[in-house]
Amino acid sequence: MKKKTVISKNIFNTERFLKDGKPVVIKTETLYGILGNALNKNTVEYIYKIKGRNTNKPFIILISSISDLKNFGIAPNEIERRLLSLKGLTVVLDINNPKFRYLHRGTNSLAFRIPAKENLLKLLGRLDFPLVAPSCNPEGKEPAKNIEEAIKYFGEKIPIYIDEGENLNKKPSTIVKIKGSQIIILREGNYTKQDLFSLLKKL
């Protein structure tokens, strides 16, 4: 029987697919992404395969709260905790657990973000696992701006696509890492350096 691809406008319709180890396409606060269970190695490797992704490049991981880092045996320091509390900011943390080599790909670090997008954060709260969240495109292609482009890229390789309209946000998430007492900006996007220092003073 021919597989059917589901197109929905309700993000919570992805829940059963995610729990079954399937990848889904959802719009994050920055762009459309391919999301899947970060604790399921087969799911992660499948996403690498369909994207044709460089296998040495780790995926960003979405978490619902800082307590989710316990899944990875990571205890962030105070500055890292404050940065992670800024929803939509991606923070790179060290990880030495060989169990998660399939995620860190030998880099011994992982990038985490608590989404600023409310319905995505609620979805994460209904799951008992974090989600890898690479952009929705094959390696070397432009990220999908809408569901039509996403389906053109991946078709029935992904069982469900959540249609939330055109992605008008051109900025990726800002990625930071703490080195000693310094905040190193690895990629500037939705937060500028000035934004970060201003917001951290208020925390």
MDAnalysis code that builds the backbone (N, CA, C; Angstrom):
import MDAnalysis as mda
import numpy as np

u = mda.Universe.empty(609, n_residues=203, atom_resindex=np.repeat(np.arange(203), 3), trajectory=True)
u.add_TopologyAttr("name", ["N", "CA", "C"] * 203)
u.add_TopologyAttr("resid", np.arange(1, 204))
u.add_TopologyAttr("resname", ["MET", "LYS", "LYS", "LYS", "THR", "VAL", "ILE", "SER", "LYS", "ASN", "ILE", "PHE", "ASN", "THR", "GLU", "ARG", "PHE", "LEU", "LYS", "ASP", "GLY", "LYS", "PRO", "VAL", "VAL", "ILE", "LYS", "THR", "GLU", "THR", "LEU", "TYR", "GLY", "ILE", "LEU", "GLY", "ASN", "ALA", "LEU", "ASN", "LYS", "ASN", "THR", "VAL", "GLU", "TYR", "ILE", "TYR", "LYS", "ILE", "LYS", "GLY", "ARG", "ASN", "THR", "ASN", "LYS", "PRO", "PHE", "ILE", "ILE", "LEU", "ILE", "SER", "SER", "ILE", "SER", "ASP", "LEU", "LYS", "ASN", "PHE", "GLY", "ILE", "ALA", "PRO", "ASN", "GLU", "ILE", "GLU", "ARG", "ARG", "LEU", "LEU", "SER", "LEU", "LYS", "GLY", "LEU", "THR", "VAL", "VAL", "LEU", "ASP", "ILE", "ASN", "ASN", "PRO", "LYS", "PHE", "ARG", "TYR", "LEU", "HIS", "ARG", "GLY", "THR", "ASN", "SER", "LEU", "ALA", "PHE", "ARG", "ILE", "PRO", "ALA", "LYS", "GLU", "ASN", "LEU", "LEU", "LYS", "LEU", "LEU", "GLY", "ARG", "LEU", "ASP", "PHE", "PRO", "LEU", "VAL", "ALA", "PRO", "SER", "CYS", "ASN", "PRO", "GLU", "GLY", "LYS", "GLU", "PRO", "ALA", "LYS", "ASN", "ILE", "GLU", "GLU", "ALA", "ILE", "LYS", "TYR", "PHE", "GLY", "GLU", "LYS", "ILE", "PRO", "ILE", "TYR", "ILE", "ASP", "GLU", "GLY", "GLU", "ASN", "LEU", "ASN", "LYS", "LYS", "PRO", "SER", "THR", "ILE", "VAL", "LYS", "ILE", "LYS", "GLY", "SER", "GLN", "ILE", "ILE", "ILE", "LEU", "ARG", "GLU", "GLY", "ASN", "TYR", "THR", "LYS", "GLN", "ASP", "LEU", "PHE", "SER", "LEU", "LEU", "LYS", "LYS", "LEU"])
u.atoms.positions = np.array([
    [0.849, -1.196, 0.000],
    [0.000, 0.000, 0.000],
    [0.885, 1.248, 0.000],
    [0.536, 2.207, -0.829],
    [1.305, 3.456, -0.930],
    [1.191, 4.272, 0.356],
    [2.364, 4.748, 0.821],
    [2.375, 5.562, 2.036],
    [1.746, 6.921, 1.753],
    [1.080, 7.450, 2.754],
    [0.459, 8.762, 2.610],
    [1.195, 9.768, 3.474],
    [1.423, 10.940, 2.914],
    [2.001, 12.031, 3.679],
    [0.867, 12.888, 4.230],
    [0.941, 13.180, 5.516],
    [-0.087, 13.987, 6.171],
    [0.349, 15.448, 6.175],
    [-0.555, 16.332, 5.774],
    [-0.322, 17.778, 5.897],
    [-1.366, 18.307, 6.871],
    [-0.895, 18.963, 7.925],
    [-1.798, 19.426, 8.981],
    [-1.423, 20.839, 9.394],
    [-2.344, 21.520, 10.037],
    [-2.053, 22.841, 10.610],
    [-1.941, 22.765, 12.135],
    [-2.140, 21.572, 12.680],
    [-2.113, 21.375, 14.135],
    [-0.814, 20.691, 14.546],
    [0.065, 21.433, 15.201],
    [1.380, 20.916, 15.580],
    [1.289, 19.673, 16.471],
    [0.214, 19.573, 17.253],
    [0.096, 18.454, 18.191],
    [-0.241, 17.138, 17.493],
    [-0.582, 17.199, 16.216],
    [-0.791, 15.974, 15.440],
    [0.518, 15.238, 15.169],
    [1.648, 15.902, 15.450],
    [2.951, 15.248, 15.248],
    [3.333, 14.346, 16.418],
    [2.627, 14.491, 17.527],
    [3.046, 13.823, 18.767],
    [3.202, 12.310, 18.595],
    [2.210, 11.658, 18.009],
    [2.280, 10.191, 17.892],
    [3.388, 9.756, 16.937],
    [3.657, 10.565, 15.903],
    [4.743, 10.233, 14.977],
    [6.095, 10.336, 15.683],
    [6.275, 11.407, 16.451],
    [7.530, 11.604, 17.179],
    [7.761, 10.485, 18.187],
    [6.707, 10.090, 18.896],
    [6.829, 9.012, 19.886],
    [7.114, 7.671, 19.219],
    [6.756, 7.567, 17.941],
    [6.997, 6.340, 17.180],
    [8.357, 6.364, 16.475],
    [9.152, 7.405, 16.766],
    [10.492, 7.484, 16.183],
    [10.552, 8.052, 14.779],
    [9.467, 8.690, 14.336],
    [9.426, 9.246, 12.982],
    [9.829, 10.728, 13.002],
    [10.467, 11.210, 11.928],
    [10.751, 12.643, 11.828],
    [9.520, 13.398, 11.350],
    [9.430, 14.663, 11.680],
    [8.301, 15.505, 11.273],
    [8.846, 16.863, 10.832],
    [8.073, 17.568, 10.025],
    [8.464, 18.926, 9.621],
    [7.585, 19.926, 10.356],
    [8.244, 20.815, 11.100],
    [7.567, 21.830, 11.909],
    [8.308, 23.153, 11.731],
    [7.570, 24.238, 11.749],
    [8.189, 25.569, 11.707],
    [8.663, 25.932, 13.108],
    [9.946, 26.225, 13.243],
    [10.471, 26.706, 14.524],
    [10.373, 28.231, 14.523],
    [10.978, 28.879, 15.527],
    [10.927, 30.341, 15.539],
    [11.840, 30.949, 14.477],
    [12.724, 30.137, 13.890],
    [13.658, 30.670, 12.896],
    [13.361, 30.185, 11.482],
    [13.021, 28.904, 11.317],
    [12.754, 28.360, 9.987],
    [12.050, 27.016, 10.109],
    [11.647, 26.455, 8.956],
    [11.090, 25.103, 8.978],
    [12.221, 24.118, 9.260],
    [11.948, 23.166, 10.151],
    [12.961, 22.190, 10.516],
    [12.431, 20.770, 10.423],
    [13.368, 19.811, 10.376],
    [13.028, 18.392, 10.482],
    [13.308, 18.002, 11.923],
    [12.260, 17.667, 12.659],
    [12.400, 17.377, 14.084],
    [12.223, 15.890, 14.348],
    [13.014, 15.384, 15.301],
    [12.914, 13.976, 15.659],
    [13.464, 13.734, 17.050],
    [13.134, 12.584, 17.613],
    [13.539, 12.208, 18.964],
    [15.063, 12.161, 19.079],
    [15.632, 13.058, 19.876],
    [17.085, 13.131, 20.034],
    [17.655, 11.934, 20.787],
    [16.810, 11.222, 21.527],
    [17.287, 10.075, 22.305],
    [17.147, 8.763, 21.534],
    [16.664, 8.848, 20.295],
    [16.505, 7.672, 19.439],
    [17.572, 7.729, 18.344],
    [18.607, 6.908, 18.486],
    [19.730, 6.940, 17.539],
    [19.273, 6.669, 16.111],
    [18.355, 5.731, 15.927],
    [17.883, 5.402, 14.578],
    [17.199, 6.593, 13.911],
    [16.422, 7.336, 14.701],
    [15.753, 8.535, 14.177],
    [16.782, 9.563, 13.725],
    [17.777, 9.805, 14.567],
    [18.813, 10.796, 14.262],
    [19.576, 10.404, 12.998],
    [19.973, 9.127, 12.908],
    [20.736, 8.677, 11.740],
    [19.890, 8.745, 10.468],
    [18.585, 8.501, 10.592],
    [17.697, 8.590, 9.427],
    [17.634, 10.028, 8.909],
    [17.586, 10.986, 9.824],
    [17.542, 12.395, 9.413],
    [18.847, 12.790, 8.716],
    [19.985, 12.308, 9.236],
    [21.262, 12.550, 8.544],
    [21.195, 12.000, 7.116],
    [20.633, 10.804, 6.991],
    [20.580, 10.130, 5.689],
    [19.730, 10.899, 4.682],
    [18.512, 11.292, 5.077],
    [17.629, 11.944, 4.097],
    [18.089, 13.365, 3.763],
    [18.791, 14.010, 4.695],
    [19.323, 15.349, 4.417],
    [20.616, 15.291, 3.606],
    [21.298, 14.129, 3.631],
    [22.620, 14.057, 3.020],
    [23.600, 14.923, 3.786],
    [23.362, 15.001, 5.084],
    [24.111, 15.917, 5.964],
    [25.529, 15.409, 6.212],
    [26.483, 16.331, 6.262],
    [27.844, 16.017, 6.695],
    [27.764, 15.352, 8.066],
    [28.224, 14.115, 8.171],
    [28.039, 13.345, 9.408],
    [28.930, 13.817, 10.549],
    [29.808, 14.776, 10.290],
    [30.636, 15.336, 11.366],
    [30.000, 16.570, 12.001],
    [28.852, 17.004, 11.461],
    [28.192, 18.222, 11.963],
    [26.996, 17.856, 12.835],
    [27.051, 18.176, 14.131],
    [25.919, 17.854, 15.025],
    [24.691, 18.713, 14.731],
    [23.535, 18.188, 15.130],
    [22.278, 18.932, 15.027],
    [22.056, 19.763, 16.288],
    [21.338, 20.871, 16.157],
    [20.840, 21.611, 17.320],
    [19.743, 20.777, 17.975],
    [19.672, 20.839, 19.306],
    [18.678, 20.071, 20.056],
    [17.748, 21.031, 20.799],
    [16.448, 20.823, 20.628],
    [15.439, 21.634, 21.321],
    [15.037, 20.955, 22.620],
    [14.996, 21.730, 23.703],
    [14.591, 21.212, 25.012],
    [13.453, 22.067, 25.554],
    [12.663, 21.474, 26.454],
    [11.531, 22.224, 27.014],
    [11.944, 23.048, 28.226],
    [13.017, 22.614, 28.898],
    [13.502, 23.326, 30.088],
    [14.939, 22.902, 30.360],
    [15.607, 23.641, 31.222],
    [16.998, 23.335, 31.557],
    [17.115, 21.952, 32.192],
    [16.086, 21.508, 32.891],
    [16.130, 20.187, 33.544],
    [16.263, 19.052, 32.529],
    [15.892, 19.293, 31.268],
    [16.038, 18.267, 30.226],
    [17.496, 17.889, 29.991],
    [18.420, 18.760, 30.388],
    [19.840, 18.470, 30.188],
    [20.303, 17.276, 31.012],
    [19.509, 16.892, 32.024],
    [19.839, 15.701, 32.820],
    [19.865, 14.454, 31.948],
    [19.069, 14.462, 30.868],
    [19.072, 13.331, 29.928],
    [20.463, 13.064, 29.374],
    [21.275, 14.115, 29.320],
    [22.601, 14.019, 28.714],
    [23.724, 14.041, 29.755],
    [23.356, 14.063, 31.024],
    [24.361, 14.130, 32.085],
    [25.088, 15.458, 32.116],
    [24.410, 16.525, 31.671],
    [25.029, 17.856, 31.616],
    [24.507, 18.719, 32.762],
    [25.433, 19.330, 33.496],
    [25.071, 20.259, 34.570],
    [25.624, 21.638, 34.195],
    [24.812, 22.498, 33.591],
    [25.309, 23.802, 33.142],
    [25.700, 24.698, 34.308],
    [26.695, 25.564, 34.077],
    [27.069, 26.522, 35.120],
    [26.063, 27.677, 35.137],
    [26.263, 28.608, 36.033],
    [25.280, 29.679, 36.233],
    [25.099, 30.541, 34.977],
    [26.212, 30.898, 34.323],
    [26.093, 31.734, 33.119],
    [25.370, 30.970, 32.017],
    [25.694, 29.691, 31.857],
    [25.034, 28.874, 30.834],
    [23.535, 28.754, 31.109],
    [23.181, 28.612, 32.373],
    [21.761, 28.528, 32.743],
    [21.030, 29.830, 32.401],
    [21.677, 30.940, 32.676],
    [21.054, 32.233, 32.390],
    [20.878, 32.435, 30.887],
    [21.870, 32.008, 30.121],
    [21.770, 32.131, 28.668],
    [20.664, 31.232, 28.120],
    [20.593, 30.000, 28.622],
    [19.559, 29.069, 28.158],
    [18.154, 29.566, 28.480],
    [18.039, 30.360, 29.537],
    [16.718, 30.875, 29.914],
    [16.207, 31.924, 28.920],
    [17.108, 32.427, 28.057],
    [16.691, 33.361, 26.999],
    [16.137, 32.525, 25.849],
    [14.831, 32.390, 25.798],
    [14.213, 31.506, 24.804],
    [14.584, 31.928, 23.382],
    [14.926, 30.933, 22.586],
    [15.308, 31.201, 21.201],
    [16.803, 31.350, 21.000],
    [17.584, 31.337, 22.093],
    [19.041, 31.432, 22.005],
    [19.639, 30.028, 22.083],
    [20.560, 29.717, 21.179],
    [21.211, 28.404, 21.158],
    [22.532, 28.480, 21.917],
    [22.711, 27.561, 22.862],
    [23.897, 27.556, 23.727],
    [24.641, 26.233, 23.551],
    [25.936, 26.316, 23.255],
    [26.765, 25.121, 23.076],
    [27.345, 24.713, 24.427],
    [27.142, 23.439, 24.787],
    [27.615, 22.904, 26.063],
    [28.508, 21.690, 25.822],
    [29.488, 21.510, 26.694],
    [30.386, 20.355, 26.585],
    [29.688, 19.086, 27.044],
    [29.995, 17.978, 26.373],
    [29.476, 16.671, 26.771],
    [30.562, 15.630, 26.505],
    [30.836, 14.811, 27.503],
    [31.898, 13.811, 27.368],
    [31.377, 12.381, 27.356],
    [30.059, 12.220, 27.375],
    [29.458, 10.892, 27.448],
    [29.513, 10.199, 26.081],
    [30.270, 9.071, 25.967],
    [30.369, 8.377, 24.671],
    [29.040, 7.821, 24.179],
    [28.078, 7.675, 25.090],
    [26.745, 7.190, 24.718],
    [26.089, 8.102, 23.679],
    [26.454, 9.396, 23.716],
    [25.817, 10.367, 22.820],
    [26.724, 10.783, 21.660],
    [27.657, 9.903, 21.309],
    [28.530, 10.198, 20.167],
    [27.700, 10.367, 18.888],
    [26.600, 9.633, 18.781],
    [25.752, 9.748, 17.582],
    [25.135, 11.148, 17.461],
    [25.126, 11.895, 18.578],
    [24.634, 13.279, 18.557],
    [25.776, 14.279, 18.407],
    [26.847, 14.110, 19.199],
    [27.915, 15.127, 19.143],
    [28.926, 14.869, 18.028],
    [28.883, 13.667, 17.410],
    [29.685, 13.334, 16.227],
    [31.178, 13.562, 16.445],
    [31.638, 13.314, 17.672],
    [33.054, 13.442, 17.978],
    [33.491, 14.830, 18.393],
    [32.569, 15.788, 18.420],
    [32.926, 17.163, 18.804],
    [32.952, 17.345, 20.321],
    [32.346, 16.404, 21.052],
    [32.218, 16.485, 22.516],
    [31.510, 17.758, 22.969],
    [30.602, 18.233, 22.142],
    [29.762, 19.374, 22.525],
    [28.430, 19.261, 21.791],
    [27.389, 19.839, 22.399],
    [26.062, 19.845, 21.798],
    [25.446, 21.233, 21.953],
    [24.644, 21.618, 20.980],
    [23.984, 22.928, 21.003],
    [22.517, 22.750, 21.390],
    [22.086, 23.469, 22.429],
    [20.720, 23.346, 22.947],
    [19.989, 24.681, 22.853],
    [18.658, 24.582, 22.666],
    [17.832, 25.795, 22.641],
    [16.463, 25.495, 23.233],
    [15.973, 26.401, 24.065],
    [14.578, 26.360, 24.512],
    [13.805, 27.246, 23.540],
    [12.856, 26.685, 22.788],
    [12.179, 27.478, 21.756],
    [11.402, 28.662, 22.321],
    [11.379, 29.738, 21.543],
    [10.558, 30.899, 21.897],
    [9.145, 30.730, 21.347],
    [8.968, 29.790, 20.432],
    [7.668, 29.566, 19.783],
    [6.767, 28.767, 20.719],
    [5.660, 29.374, 21.094],
    [4.830, 28.850, 22.184],
    [4.288, 27.448, 21.919],
    [3.730, 27.210, 20.724],
    [3.135, 25.888, 20.493],
    [4.193, 24.789, 20.397],
    [5.386, 25.137, 19.929],
    [6.485, 24.172, 19.878],
    [6.969, 23.836, 21.289],
    [7.026, 24.856, 22.142],
    [7.416, 24.632, 23.536],
    [6.393, 23.740, 24.244],
    [5.110, 23.957, 23.956],
    [4.060, 23.113, 24.543],
    [4.172, 21.674, 24.057],
    [4.488, 21.503, 22.774],
    [4.675, 20.152, 22.235],
    [5.814, 19.445, 22.958],
    [6.932, 20.129, 23.137],
    [8.069, 19.548, 23.858],
    [7.673, 19.145, 25.271],
    [6.821, 19.947, 25.898],
    [6.360, 19.648, 27.251],
    [5.509, 18.394, 27.321],
    [4.917, 17.992, 26.189],
    [4.084, 16.792, 26.145],
    [4.896, 15.539, 25.816],
    [6.159, 15.743, 25.446],
    [7.037, 14.626, 25.112],
    [7.978, 14.350, 26.277],
    [8.512, 13.131, 26.341],
    [9.488, 12.844, 27.396],
    [10.890, 12.718, 26.802],
    [11.114, 13.445, 25.716],
    [12.436, 13.460, 25.083],
    [12.619, 14.784, 24.346],
    [13.882, 15.242, 24.213],
    [14.167, 16.448, 23.429],
    [14.140, 16.119, 21.935],
    [14.255, 17.152, 21.102],
    [14.158, 16.968, 19.655],
    [15.367, 17.548, 18.928],
    [15.966, 16.748, 18.042],
    [16.944, 17.338, 17.118],
    [16.149, 18.200, 16.139],
    [16.773, 19.263, 15.641],
    [16.008, 20.213, 14.817],
    [16.856, 20.868, 13.730],
    [17.395, 20.066, 12.791],
    [18.101, 20.691, 11.670],
    [17.116, 21.373, 10.724],
    [17.635, 22.247, 9.880],
    [16.778, 22.939, 8.920],
    [16.218, 21.962, 7.889],
    [15.084, 22.330, 7.314],
    [14.368, 21.462, 6.369],
    [14.903, 21.678, 4.956],
    [16.015, 21.035, 4.668],
    [16.608, 21.101, 3.336],
    [17.678, 20.026, 3.194],
    [17.882, 19.522, 1.984],
    [19.034, 18.657, 1.751],
    [20.310, 19.493, 1.848],
    [21.413, 18.847, 2.193],
    [22.703, 19.542, 2.299],
    [22.988, 20.315, 1.006],
    [23.339, 21.591, 1.157],
    [23.695, 22.407, 0.001],
    [22.541, 23.152, -0.639],
    [21.300, 22.858, -0.219],
    [20.121, 23.550, -0.753],
    [19.644, 24.609, 0.241],
    [18.845, 25.550, -0.251],
    [18.265, 26.577, 0.622],
    [17.203, 25.952, 1.525],
    [17.112, 26.392, 2.790],
    [16.050, 25.878, 3.670],
    [14.665, 26.145, 3.089],
    [13.764, 25.189, 3.266],
    [12.390, 25.336, 2.771],
    [11.727, 26.548, 3.411],
    [11.100, 27.385, 2.589],
    [10.414, 28.582, 3.094],
    [8.946, 28.303, 3.396],
    [8.451, 27.186, 2.864],
    [7.049, 26.825, 3.070],
    [6.899, 25.310, 2.935],
    [5.700, 24.817, 3.194],
    [5.459, 23.377, 3.164],
    [5.612, 22.800, 1.756],
    [5.227, 23.567, 0.749],
    [5.363, 23.085, -0.630],
    [6.826, 22.759, -0.948],
    [7.732, 23.661, -0.541],
    [9.161, 23.420, -0.777],
    [9.649, 22.235, 0.048],
    [9.165, 22.129, 1.289],
    [9.570, 21.019, 2.161],
    [9.172, 19.676, 1.554],
    [7.944, 19.600, 1.044],
    [7.460, 18.352, 0.440],
    [8.220, 18.049, -0.851],
    [8.555, 19.080, -1.594],
    [9.341, 18.885, -2.820],
    [10.703, 18.279, -2.481],
    [11.279, 18.713, -1.363],
    [12.573, 18.187, -0.932],
    [12.477, 16.735, -0.455],
    [11.489, 16.440, 0.385],
    [11.506, 15.164, 1.115],
    [10.312, 14.243, 0.870],
    [9.207, 14.769, 0.344],
    [8.070, 13.918, 0.006],
    [7.683, 12.941, 1.096],
    [7.549, 11.663, 0.726],
    [7.073, 10.642, 1.658],
    [8.164, 10.101, 2.586],
    [9.370, 10.663, 2.504],
    [10.424, 10.277, 3.457],
    [10.088, 10.787, 4.857],
    [9.196, 11.780, 4.908],
    [8.714, 12.328, 6.183],
    [7.201, 12.161, 6.205],
    [6.641, 11.573, 7.277],
    [5.217, 11.218, 7.260],
    [4.243, 12.361, 7.512],
    [4.696, 13.463, 8.137],
    [3.763, 14.553, 8.443],
    [4.465, 15.910, 8.373],
    [3.772, 16.851, 7.767],
    [4.255, 18.227, 7.617],
    [3.228, 19.165, 8.251],
    [3.708, 20.083, 9.100],
    [2.814, 21.062, 9.725],
    [2.930, 22.381, 8.963],
    [1.823, 22.782, 8.367],
    [1.795, 23.982, 7.532],
    [1.443, 25.208, 8.373],
    [2.435, 26.073, 8.576],
    [2.203, 27.329, 9.299],
    [2.555, 28.529, 8.424],
    [2.356, 28.344, 7.117],
    [2.545, 29.463, 6.205],
    [3.996, 29.704, 5.822],
    [4.190, 30.782, 5.099],
    [5.518, 31.155, 4.608],
    [6.420, 31.545, 5.772],
    [7.679, 31.110, 5.701],
    [8.643, 31.531, 6.710],
    [9.235, 32.873, 6.285],
    [8.896, 33.921, 7.022],
    [9.360, 35.265, 6.675],
    [10.590, 35.678, 7.474],
    [10.970, 34.842, 8.443],
    [12.124, 35.161, 9.282],
    [13.407, 34.744, 8.572],
    [14.256, 35.693, 8.271],
    [15.488, 35.399, 7.543],
    [16.673, 35.131, 8.477],
    [16.477, 35.368, 9.779],
    [17.600, 35.227, 10.706],
    [17.587, 33.867, 11.398],
    [18.730, 33.172, 11.429],
    [18.819, 31.936, 12.203],
    [18.952, 32.269, 13.683],
    [18.976, 31.253, 14.522],
    [19.186, 31.514, 15.950],
    [20.644, 31.905, 16.181],
    [20.862, 32.768, 17.153],
    [22.220, 33.091, 17.581],
    [22.763, 31.900, 18.364],
    [24.034, 31.554, 18.107],
    [24.682, 30.440, 18.805],
    [25.830, 30.992, 19.638],
    [25.854, 30.638, 20.926],
    [26.907, 31.122, 21.822],
    [27.540, 29.962, 22.586],
    [28.755, 30.209, 23.057],
    [29.452, 29.246, 23.918],
    [30.199, 30.021, 24.989],
    [30.247, 29.466, 26.181],
    [30.985, 30.098, 27.276],
    [32.408, 29.563, 27.297],
    [33.378, 30.468, 27.326],
    [34.786, 30.086, 27.453],
    [35.354, 30.874, 28.612],
    [35.567, 30.189, 29.746],
    [35.956, 30.888, 30.968],
    [34.809, 31.764, 31.420],
    [35.036, 33.069, 31.478],
    [33.961, 33.998, 31.843],
    [33.468, 34.780, 30.629],
    [33.941, 34.387, 29.441],
    [33.580, 35.099, 28.213],
    [32.432, 34.416, 27.482],
    [31.570, 35.230, 26.881],
    [30.523, 34.715, 26.001],
    [31.022, 34.859, 24.566],
    [31.255, 33.724, 23.916],
    [31.720, 33.726, 22.534],
    [30.519, 33.539, 21.608],
    [30.314, 34.467, 20.691],
    [29.226, 34.331, 19.717],
    [29.758, 33.586, 18.495],
    [29.258, 32.368, 18.297],
    [29.680, 31.536, 17.171],
    [28.900, 31.883, 15.907],
    [27.660, 32.319, 16.085],
    [26.837, 32.768, 14.955],
    [25.856, 33.809, 15.465],
    [25.859, 34.977, 14.845],
    [24.903, 36.013, 15.253],
    [23.654, 35.920, 14.389],
    [22.501, 35.930, 15.044],
    [21.236, 35.825, 14.322],
    [20.160, 36.634, 15.004],
    [19.238, 35.926, 15.686],
    [18.092, 36.612, 16.290],
    [18.462, 37.451, 17.512],
    [19.606, 37.175, 18.141],
    [20.116, 38.012, 19.237],
    [21.457, 38.602, 18.810],
    [21.636, 39.915, 18.983],
    [22.940, 40.531, 18.760],
    [23.737, 40.467, 20.066],
    [25.012, 40.796, 19.981],
    [25.859, 40.817, 21.178],
    [25.307, 41.818, 22.198],
    [24.851, 42.969, 21.703],
    [24.298, 44.003, 22.583],
    [23.017, 43.506, 23.265],
    [22.183, 42.786, 22.500],
    [20.961, 42.204, 23.072],
    [21.297, 41.315, 24.264],
    [22.291, 40.449, 24.060],
    [22.633, 39.463, 25.090],
    [23.085, 40.138, 26.376],
    [24.006, 41.091, 26.257],
    [24.515, 41.743, 27.462],
    [23.429, 42.546, 28.164],
    [22.556, 43.163, 27.390],
    [21.447, 43.923, 27.969],
    [20.483, 43.003, 28.710],
    [20.143, 41.867, 28.096],
    [19.190, 40.931, 28.703],
    [19.776, 40.230, 29.921],
    [21.070, 39.888, 29.852],
    [21.702, 39.198, 30.983],
    [21.727, 40.071, 32.231],
    [21.839, 41.374, 32.045],
    [21.833, 42.291, 33.195],
    [20.499, 42.255, 33.930],
    [19.429, 41.918, 33.198],
    [18.092, 41.911, 33.791],
    [17.755, 40.588, 34.471],
    [18.559, 39.551, 34.200],
    [18.244, 38.224, 34.756],
    [18.734, 38.083, 36.193],
])
